[in-house]
Amino acid sequence: MAVERGSEPGTDVLIRKVDSHLATVRVGLHGPELELAERLARCLRELVAQTAQASAADRAQVRAAVHYFVLRRESRGQLRSVRSLAAAQRVVNKVARQLGRPDLLVESRRDRALRESPVPAGGRPAERPGPSSPTGW
C-alpha cells in the first residue's frame, strides 16, 4: 500500500542550501557570473520542487546537483567556490535533461549570444560600406 506524503523532508533543506549559497555568492559575483548563479539557483529550486514526490533515484540526482552547486571550501578565512559556475552549469543541465526538463536548461550569457547572433555564410560578419570602401560614397 502506497503512503501519500506531503513534501519530502529534504526538499526545504535543499532549497535553503541553494538560497543560502546564492546569498553568499551575491557578495562576490557581479554581471554575467551573478546572472548565471541566479539562473542555476532558479533551475535547482524548480528541480527540487518537481522531484519532491519522484523516485529516490531522481531525488538523488537533484540532491547531488544541489550539493555540487553549493560545495565550498575554506581559503584564508573566506569561503570560496570549489568549482566554477560553468562546471555547476554542466551538472545541473545534465540532471535537467535526464529528468526530461529541457525547458530548465541554463545557458550562460555567452552561450545565448553565440546561439542568437547570426553569422553570414562566409563565417564573418558582413562589412558595412564606409568612407574607405569603394561603395561607401
MIVO-658842 format. One record per atom (N, C-alpha, C, CB): atom name; x, y, z. Coordinates in steps of 0.001 Angstrom, whole numbers. Glycine has a CB too. Example, Ala and Ser with C-alpha at 12.3 -4.5 7.8 and 13.67 -1.06 7.14 Angstrom:
residues 2
REC    a        xx        yy        zz
REC    N     13190     -5690      7800
REC   CA     12300     -4500      7800
REC    C     13200     -3300      7800
REC   CB     11308     -4473      9046
REC    N     12850     -2250      7080
REC   CA     13670     -1060      7140
REC    C     12900        30      7870
REC   CB     14084      -598      5725
END
This chain:
residues 137
REC    a        xx        yy        zz
REC    N       840     -1185         0
REC   CA         0         0         0
REC    C       880      1241         0
REC   CB      -953         2      1216
REC    N       628      2139      -937
REC   CA      1413      3373     -1042
REC    C       946      4377        -7
REC   CB      1305      3976     -2456
REC    N      1878      5106       523
REC   CA      1560      6106      1537
REC    C      1691      7489       914
REC   CB      2489      5965      2783
REC    N       619      8295       979
REC   CA       661      9667       483
REC    C      1450     10512      1477
REC   CB      -779     10241       274
REC    N      2339     11308       970
REC   CA      3107     12197      1838
REC    C      3045     13605      1286
REC   CB      4575     11725      1967
REC    N      3343     14554      2151
REC   CA      3494     15935      1712
REC    C      4857     16049      1064
REC   CB      3335     16950      2901
REC    N      5441     17213      1117
REC   CA      6763     17350       517
REC    C      7770     16542      1310
REC   CB      7188     18829       450
REC    N      8762     16047       612
REC   CA      9808     15274      1256
REC    C     10527     16161      2265
REC   CB     10800     14699       212
REC    N     10987     15569      3374
REC   CA     11660     16371      4397
REC    C     12895     17110      3873
REC   CB     12059     15484      5549
REC    N     13603     16537      2922
REC   CA     14810     17166      2420
REC    C     14574     18302      1457
REC   CB     15643     16162      1769
REC    N     13341     18458       964
REC   CA     13048     19484       -36
REC    C     13359     20879       480
REC   CB     11593     19406      -458
REC    N     12828     21215      1656
REC   CA     13075     22545      2221
REC    C     14546     22756      2522
REC   CB     12256     22744      3489
REC    N     15202     21721      2984
REC   CA     16627     21819      3300
REC    C     17424     22123      2038
REC   CB     17133     20515      3953
REC    N     17119     21426       952
REC   CA     17842     21650      -302
REC    C     17607     23058      -833
REC   CB     17420     20621     -1351
REC    N     16386     23523      -777
REC   CA     16085     24878     -1254
REC    C     16790     25914      -386
REC   CB     14559     25132     -1257
REC    N     16823     25687       925
REC   CA     17554     26610      1811
REC    C     19043     26619      1486
REC   CB     17343     26222      3286
REC    N     19612     25456      1160
REC   CA     21030     25397       793
REC    C     21288     26223      -465
REC   CB     21475     23934       573
REC    N     20435     26066     -1457
REC   CA     20578     26827     -2702
REC    C     20479     28325     -2415
REC   CB     19498     26402     -3733
REC    N     19452     28723     -1663
REC   CA     19246     30142     -1368
REC    C     20390     30723      -539
REC   CB     17925     30337      -632
REC    N     20873     29955       415
REC   CA     21977     30413      1251
REC    C     23243     30596       422
REC   CB     22230     29424      2394
REC    N     23521     29638      -446
REC   CA     24713     29750     -1292
REC    C     24589     30941     -2239
REC   CB     24932     28450     -2095
REC    N     23421     31134     -2804
REC   CA     23215     32263     -3708
REC    C     23431     33584     -2959
REC   CB     21792     32215     -4326
REC    N     22926     33683     -1746
REC   CA     23136     34900      -951
REC    C     24623     35137      -708
REC   CB     22388     34804       395
REC    N     25361     34067      -485
REC   CA     26805     34184      -250
REC    C     27534     34647     -1500
REC   CB     27379     32849       220
REC    N     27210     34059     -2653
REC   CA     27931     34430     -3870
REC    C     27527     35798     -4397
REC   CB     27702     33394     -4937
REC    N     26360     36282     -4014
REC   CA     25944     37620     -4454
REC    C     26910     38695     -3972
REC   CB     24534     37930     -3951
REC    N     27581     38426     -2866
REC   CA     28533     39387     -2322
REC    C     29741     39537     -3240
REC   CB     28983     38960      -922
REC    N     30202     38440     -3831
REC   CA     31429     38487     -4605
REC    C     31271     38431     -6109
REC   CB     32278     37397     -4197
REC    N     30087     38097     -6596
REC   CA     29894     37987     -8043
REC    C     29109     39167     -8577
REC   CB     29180     36684     -8393
REC    N     29386     39503     -9832
REC   CA     28668     40595    -10483
REC    C     28486     40243    -11952
REC   CB     29426     41952    -10322
REC    N     27602     40946    -12603
REC   CA     27420     40806    -14049
REC    C     27018     39408    -14468
REC   CB     28679     41188    -14760
REC    N     27635     38913    -15548
REC   CA     27249     37621    -16126
REC    C     27399     36444    -15155
REC   CB     28078     37356    -17357
REC    N     28432     36477    -14297
REC   CA     28611     35380    -13344
REC    C     27458     35328    -12348
REC   CB     29944     35530    -12599
REC    N     27041     36487    -11845
REC   CA     25921     36527    -10911
REC    C     24633     36083    -11602
REC   CB     25756     37940    -10325
REC    N     24430     36530    -12829
REC   CA     23239     36105    -13577
REC    C     23210     34591    -13750
REC   CB     23196     36790    -14952
REC    N     24366     34005    -14049
REC   CA     24444     32554    -14206
REC    C     24130     31858    -12887
REC   CB     25837     32137    -14712
REC    N     24684     32340    -11798
REC   CA     24413     31750    -10480
REC    C     22920     31831    -10150
REC   CB     25241     32465     -9383
REC    N     22291     32941    -10467
REC   CA     20856     33098    -10190
REC    C     20016     32158    -11055
REC   CB     20423     34554    -10429
REC    N     20404     31990    -12320
REC   CA     19663     31059    -13184
REC    C     19845     29614    -12718
REC   CB     20123     31202    -14650
REC    N     21052     29272    -12285
REC   CA     21287     27924    -11750
REC    C     20435     27692    -10506
REC   CB     22786     27720    -11417
REC    N     20384     28684     -9636
REC   CA     19580     28554     -8415
REC    C     18102     28376     -8742
REC   CB     19771     29781     -7516
REC    N     17598     29155     -9707
REC   CA     16184     29022    -10116
REC    C     15901     27620    -10636
REC   CB     15829     30065    -11202
REC    N     16789     27117    -11480
REC   CA     16625     25778    -12044
REC    C     16639     24733    -10937
REC   CB     17731     25481    -13073
REC    N     17579     24841    -10022
REC   CA     17672     23861     -8938
REC    C     16434     23885     -8050
REC   CB     18917     24120     -8098
REC    N     15931     25078     -7732
REC   CA     14709     25158     -6924
REC    C     13557     24436     -7620
REC   CB     14331     26631     -6657
REC    N     13427     24666     -8927
REC   CA     12356     24021     -9694
REC    C     12541     22505     -9706
REC   CB     12321     24564    -11139
REC    N     13764     22038     -9901
REC   CA     14018     20593     -9912
REC    C     13735     19972     -8545
REC   CB     15470     20308    -10326
REC    N     14102     20667     -7489
REC   CA     13825     20160     -6140
REC    C     12321     20031     -5940
REC   CB     14440     21091     -5058
REC    N     11584     21066     -6300
REC   CA     10127     21035     -6127
REC    C      9494     19947     -6997
REC   CB      9515     22409     -6470
REC    N      9967     19832     -8235
REC   CA      9404     18853     -9169
REC    C      9616     17423     -8689
REC   CB     10021     19028    -10550
REC    N     10741     17154     -8076
REC   CA     11069     15774     -7703
REC    C     10728     15446     -6251
REC   CB     12536     15519     -7938
REC    N     10009     16313     -5572
REC   CA      9662     16063     -4171
REC    C      8923     14734     -4007
REC   CB      8804     17209     -3623
REC    N      8129     14358     -4982
REC   CA      7367     13105     -4911
REC    C      7856     12085     -5937
REC   CB      5877     13380     -5126
REC    N      9011     12322     -6502
REC   CA      9554     11437     -7538
REC    C     10288     10256     -6914
REC   CB     10500     12214     -8470
REC    N     10865      9446     -7767
REC   CA     11604      8274     -7292
REC    C     12836      8700     -6507
REC   CB     12012      7375     -8470
REC    N     13330      7799     -5702
REC   CA     14534      8072     -4918
REC    C     15714      8378     -5826
REC   CB     14864      6885     -4007
REC    N     15775      7707     -6970
REC   CA     16877      7942     -7905
REC    C     16834      9365     -8463
REC   CB     16829      6925     -9054
REC    N     15657      9838     -8832
REC   CA     15521     11202     -9353
REC    C     15861     12231     -8273
REC   CB     14089     11437     -9881
REC    N     15352     12008     -7067
REC   CA     15661     12920     -5962
REC    C     17156     12939     -5675
REC   CB     14887     12516     -4698
REC    N     17804     11787     -5782
REC   CA     19254     11714     -5529
REC    C     20030     12513     -6566
REC   CB     19733     10250     -5532
REC    N     19596     12469     -7821
REC   CA     20264     13256     -8864
REC    C     20175     14744     -8564
REC   CB     19649     12963    -10239
REC    N     18989     15186     -8171
REC   CA     18792     16602     -7869
REC    C     19590     16991     -6626
REC   CB     17292     16914     -7667
REC    N     19567     16150     -5627
REC   CA     20334     16414     -4399
REC    C     21820     16546     -4721
REC   CB     20110     15284     -3357
REC    N     22339     15671     -5585
REC   CA     23749     15737     -5979
REC    C     24047     17043     -6717
REC   CB     24116     14530     -6866
REC    N     23143     17473     -7592
REC   CA     23340     18732     -8320
REC    C     23343     19924     -7359
REC   CB     22241     18915     -9389
REC    N     22457     19895     -6379
REC   CA     22430     20971     -5378
REC    C     23747     20994     -4619
REC   CB     21241     20790     -4393
REC    N     24199     19845     -4176
REC   CA     25451     19790     -3415
REC    C     26626     20239     -4275
REC   CB     25699     18367     -2884
REC    N     26602     19900     -5537
REC   CA     27666     20325     -6451
REC    C     27686     21843     -6563
REC   CB     27478     19687     -7846
REC    N     26514     22458     -6651
REC   CA     26388     23912     -6767
REC    C     26870     24619     -5499
REC   CB     24933     24296     -7057
REC    N     26557     24069     -4339
REC   CA     26832     24784     -3088
REC    C     28155     24406     -2428
REC   CB     25722     24537     -2123
REC    N     28860     23420     -2965
REC   CA     30099     22975     -2342
REC    C     31079     24133     -2197
REC   CB     30730     21844     -3157
REC    N     31587     24294      -979
REC   CA     32512     25391      -704
REC    C     33693     24860        89
REC   CB     31806     26539        65
REC    N     34742     25658       127
REC   CA     35899     25301       937
REC    C     36424     26553      1624
REC   CB     37006     24637        74
REC    N     37179     26360      2673
REC   CA     37820     27472      3369
REC    C     39093     27839      2651
REC   CB     38110     27119      4840
REC    N     39332     29115      2464
REC   CA     40568     29581      1864
REC    C     40937     30905      2519
REC   CB     40429     29730       317
REC    N     41923     30853      3392
REC   CA     42373     32049      4117
REC    C     41218     32761      4799
REC   CB     43079     33011      3169
REC    N     40372     32006      5449
REC   CA     39278     32592      6206
REC    C     38068     32974      5381
REC   CB     39761     33778      6912
REC    N     38127     32791      4062
REC   CA     36995     33129      3216
REC    C     36434     31865      2593
REC   CB     37400     34140      2128
REC    N     35132     31839      2417
REC   CA     34516     30720      1712
REC    C     34592     30989       221
REC   CB     33043     30504      2164
REC    N     35061     30020      -524
REC   CA     35167     30162     -1968
REC    C     34552     28940     -2636
REC   CB     36643     30345     -2403
REC    N     34039     29158     -3819
REC   CA     33522     28031     -4575
REC    C     34675     27116     -4944
REC   CB     32765     28504     -5838
REC    N     34470     25822     -4787
REC   CA     35481     24859     -5187
REC    C     35455     24716     -6694
REC   CB     35257     23496     -4501
REC    N     34295     24743     -7244
REC   CA     34141     24542     -8677
REC    C     33625     25816     -9327
REC   CB     33192     23367     -8964
REC    N     33870     25923    -10601
REC   CA     33381     27081    -11337
REC    C     31876     26955    -11558
REC   CB     34121     27224    -12688
REC    N     31270     28071    -11852
REC   CA     29845     28045    -12184
REC    C     29603     27284    -13475
REC   CB     29295     29466    -12303
REC    N     30577     27307    -14382
REC   CA     30431     26566    -15636
REC    C     30345     25071    -15361
REC   CB     31607     26866    -16588
REC    N     31125     24589    -14401
REC   CA     31066     23163    -14042
REC    C     29708     22840    -13416
REC   CB     32218     22789    -13058
REC    N     29230     23709    -12542
REC   CA     27912     23504    -11938
REC    C     26831     23546    -13003
REC   CB     27635     24563    -10860
REC    N     26998     24429    -13974
REC   CA     26037     24534    -15076
REC    C     25954     23219    -15840
REC   CB     26427     25680    -16029
REC    N     27086     22610    -16118
REC   CA     27088     21326    -16838
REC    C     26358     20254    -16042
REC   CB     28529     20871    -17129
REC    N     26594     20198    -14732
REC   CA     25943     19195    -13891
REC    C     24440     19436    -13826
REC   CB     26543     19206    -12478
REC    N     24042     20669    -13584
REC   CA     22618     20999    -13475
REC    C     21914     20715    -14798
REC   CB     22427     22481    -13069
REC    N     22531     21085    -15906
REC   CA     21915     20830    -17214
REC    C     21794     19334    -17489
REC   CB     22730     21500    -18327
REC    N     22781     18561    -17086
REC   CA     22716     17107    -17290
REC    C     21535     16520    -16509
REC   CB     24049     16430    -16848
REC    N     21369     16957    -15282
REC   CA     20251     16457    -14471
REC    C     18915     16892    -15077
REC   CB     20367     16964    -13012
REC    N     18827     18139    -15514
REC   CA     17582     18626    -16129
REC    C     17223     17782    -17361
REC   CB     17721     20122    -16526
REC    N     18231     17474    -18183
REC   CA     17983     16631    -19367
REC    C     17533     15234    -18954
REC   CB     19253     16537    -20243
REC    N     18221     14645    -17980
REC   CA     17887     13287    -17558
REC    C     16492     13201    -16960
REC   CB     18903     12788    -16555
REC    N     16029     14291    -16381
REC   CA     14689     14295    -15782
REC    C     13624     14769    -16767
REC   CB     14670     15181    -14541
REC    N     14016     14941    -18022
REC   CA     13034     15330    -19037
REC    C     12575     16765    -18925
REC   CB     11851     14440    -18957
REC    N     13452     17652    -18464
REC   CA     13101     19064    -18320
REC    C     14049     19952    -19129
REC   CB     13130     19472    -16840
REC    N     14056     19810    -20460
REC   CA     14934     20659    -21265
REC    C     14574     22138    -21152
REC   CB     14878     20230    -22720
REC    N     13361     22430    -20716
REC   CA     12949     23819    -20529
REC    C     13719     24491    -19396
REC   CB     11455     23890    -20252
REC    N     14368     23700    -18545
REC   CA     15118     24264    -17421
REC    C     16615     24377    -17689
REC   CB     14898     23425    -16196
REC    N     17050     24027    -18897
REC   CA     18475     24127    -19200
REC    C     18953     25560    -18996
REC   CB     18762     23662    -20644
REC    N     20118     25694    -18396
REC   CA     20673     27000    -18069
REC    C     21788     27317    -19057
REC   CB     21199     27038    -16602
REC    N     21609     28409    -19775
REC   CA     22641     28873    -20698
REC    C     23327     30082    -20088
REC   CB     22041     29218    -22095
REC    N     24611     30204    -20334
REC   CA     25313     31410    -19919
REC    C     24987     32509    -20914
REC   CB     26852     31172    -19823
REC    N     25286     33726    -20548
REC   CA     25037     34850    -21459
REC    C     25834     34643    -22744
REC   CB     25417     36209    -20789
REC    N     27065     34145    -22620
REC   CA     27921     33909    -23791
REC    C     27303     32849    -24695
REC   CB     29340     33476    -23353
REC    N     26793     31753    -24099
REC   CA     26158     30699    -24898
REC    C     24974     31253    -25680
REC   CB     25700     29539    -23997
REC    N     24160     32058    -25008
REC   CA     22987     32645    -25662
REC    C     23397     33566    -26797
REC   CB     22137     33414    -24650
REC    N     24422     34389    -26563
REC   CA     24865     35332    -27587
REC    C     25379     34587    -28814
REC   CB     25958     36261    -27030
REC    N     26121     33510    -28582
REC   CA     26624     32729    -29708
REC    C     25493     32070    -30482
REC   CB     27602     31671    -29221
REC    N     24500     31599    -29760
REC   CA     23381     30921    -30393
REC    C     22508     31903    -31164
REC   CB     22550     30187    -29350
REC    N     22341     33116    -30631
REC   CA     21417     34076    -31218
REC    C     22040     34971    -32281
REC   CB     20844     34924    -30145
REC    N     23373     35109    -32301
REC   CA     23978     36032    -33260
REC    C     24045     35383    -34636
REC   CB     25389     36460    -32796
REC    N     23479     36056    -35628
REC   CA     23518     35494    -36981
REC    C     24920     35634    -37565
REC   CB     22481     36192    -37895
REC    N     25380     34595    -38191
REC   CA     26683     34608    -38849
REC    C     26437     34359    -40336
REC   CB     27662     33527    -38232
REC    N     26919     35243    -41175
REC   CA     26723     35054    -42624
REC    C     27392     33777    -43111
REC   CB     27274     36257    -43403
REC    N     27041     33358    -44291
REC   CA     27534     32102    -44852
REC    C     29056     32029    -44867
REC   CB     27004     31920    -46254
REC    N     29744     33138    -45039
REC   CA     31200     33161    -45085
REC    C     31837     32998    -43715
REC   CB     31669     34443    -45704
REC    N     31044     33029    -42655
REC   CA     31577     32855    -41316
REC    C     32080     34131    -40676
REC   CB     32668     31871    -41349
REC    N     32032     35261    -41397
REC   CA     32465     36540    -40856
REC    C     31322     37523    -40989
REC   CB     33738     37062    -41578
REC    N     31214     38451    -40054
REC   CA     30153     39464    -40178
REC    C     30320     40259    -41466
REC   CB     30164     40419    -38963
REC    N     29208     40635    -42037
REC   CA     29249     41410    -43280
REC    C     29838     42783    -43008
REC   CB     27837     41541    -43899
REC    N     30641     43280    -43937
REC   CA     31224     44608    -43783
REC    C     30203     45641    -44218
REC   CB     32538     44748    -44602
REC    N     30193     46710    -43469
REC   CA     29302     47809    -43813
REC    C     30061     48804    -44664
REC   CB     28731     48489    -42545
REC    N     29438     49346    -45679
REC   CA     30128     50342    -46503
REC    C     30502     51548    -45665
REC   CB     29252     50772    -47692
REC    N     31657     52060    -45878
REC   CA     32121     53240    -45167
REC    C     32921     54100    -46107
REC   CB     32956     52860    -43937
REC    N     33488     55172    -45595
REC   CA     34222     56098    -46457
REC    C     35386     55442    -47171
REC   CB     34724     57259    -45652
REC    N     36013     54427    -46587
REC   CA     37174     53839    -47221
REC    C     36807     52728    -48210
REC   CB     38104     53302    -46169
REC    N     35548     52314    -48236
REC   CA     35178     51247    -49164
REC    C     34726     51860    -50491
REC   CB     34056     50350    -48559
REC    N     34891     51132    -51573
REC   CA     34532     51672    -52886
REC    C     33058     52009    -53009
REC   CB     34906     50695    -53959
REC    N     32198     51340    -52241
REC   CA     30758     51615    -52370
REC    C     30256     52540    -51275
REC   CB     29967     50314    -52341
REC    N     31163     53048    -50439
REC   CA     30752     53834    -49281
REC    C     30303     55241    -49590
REC   CB     31852     53896    -48324
REC    N     30686     55843    -50722
REC   CA     30295     57219    -51007
REC    C     29637     57333    -52294
REC   CB     31443     58124    -50976
END
